[in-house]
Amino acid sequence: NIMMKYVLICSAVILIFANSVFAQDVATGTLSGMVRNTATQAPIVGATVAIVGTKLGGISTSTGKYSIKKIPAGIVSVRVSAVGYTPRVISDVVISTGKPNQ
């Protein structure tokens, strides 16, 4: 029984380690920018910027700036929403490794 528990614990540790190693191999990028009112160009504070189909996102700061890190490289859609504004989805945003996308 003790040996079986030891084997199960070691197996679980190996699986967790393997998942973390494979997760590091995924190429990721960063999306950053500013959310502004299209009519006045004033920054929008507290807007939600989210990568559609993921749990990744961020909130705009007092200057309207946001940054979302660790986005898998590829083409994504970005949803921007804020209280009092119509939500907007921006399609075909290219996320690449290296410098942040804006």
N, C-alpha and C positions, 0 to 999 in steps of 0.2 A: 504493500500500500504506500509506504513512504517513497519507494522508488518510482511508482506510478505518478505520484504527486510531483516529484522532482522533474520527471520527463514532461509532464503537462506544463509546468511553470517554465521550463527551458524552451519548450515549443512556442509558448505564448510570447516570450521575450524575443525569440528569433523572428516570429511573424511581425511583431511591432517594429523591430529593427529593420527588417526587409522592407516594410511599407515606408518607413522614413527615408531609407536609401533611395528607393524608386521615386518617391515624391520629389526628391532633390534633382532628379534627372530631367524634370519637365521644364522646358524653356518658358520663362515668364517675362512679362514686361510691366510697365507702369503707365497709367493714364492720368494725366493731370490737366487742369485748366481752370477756367473761371465761369461761373454761372451769372449771366447778366439779363436784365430786363431788355428785351429787344427794342422797345420804344424809347427808353430813356438811357440805356447803357449802364444803369446803376447796378451794382452788385446785388445778387439775391442771397440773403443770409439764410442758412438752414435748409437749403435745397438738398434733396436726396438724389445722388447720382449712383445708378446701379448697373451692373453688367447683367443683361437679360439672360435668364436661364442658370444663373449662379447665385451664390450667397455673398458675392463680392460687391462692395459699394462703399460710399463715403458721404459725408455731409459737408456742404460748403461753409466756409468760415465767415467771419464778419466782413471780409473783403471779397467774398464770393468764390474764393479759391478752394479747390478740392484736389485730392490725389488718391488714387486707388492702386495699390501695389499687388504683386504676385498674381497678375492676370495671365492665364495660359496664352501663349503666343498664338495668333490667328486672327480671324475676322469675327468681330462681335457686334452686338447691338447694345446701345447704351440708353437707359431710360432716365430722364431727368424730371423730377416733380417737386413742387413746392406749394404750400398753402396759398390759395388765391390765384394760382396759375394753372393753365391747362398742361397736363403732362405731355412730354414730347419724347419720342423714340428716334434715336439717330442710328441708322443701319450702316453696315459695311465699314465699321471703324477697325482699322488695322492695328493690332497690337504686336509689336516686335520687341525682341530683346535689345538691350543697349540703352540708348537715351530714351527718356520718357516721351510718350506720345501725347500730343496736345490737340 
